[in-house]
Amino acid sequence: MHADSFAIAALLLGTGVLAVGALVTLVTTTLADTGAVGTLLVVVLVVLAAVGFGTLADKKPRTPYW
């Protein structure tokens, strides 16, 4: 798989996690802080995983597009 595929999958997963986290935060007012922190943590982990997968999948040196 190409690094772009991993990045797109991670973005879609992160968006889904954000949406679920927002719903959970709205529904559970007593756990709002926990839901927000948990959502942020998961999104950060997904982005880091995308960077890691992209680095593993694309071992050639990167060149700017411009």
Secondary structure as UniProt FT lines:
FT   HELIX           3..27
FT   TURN            30..31
FT   HELIX           32..57
//
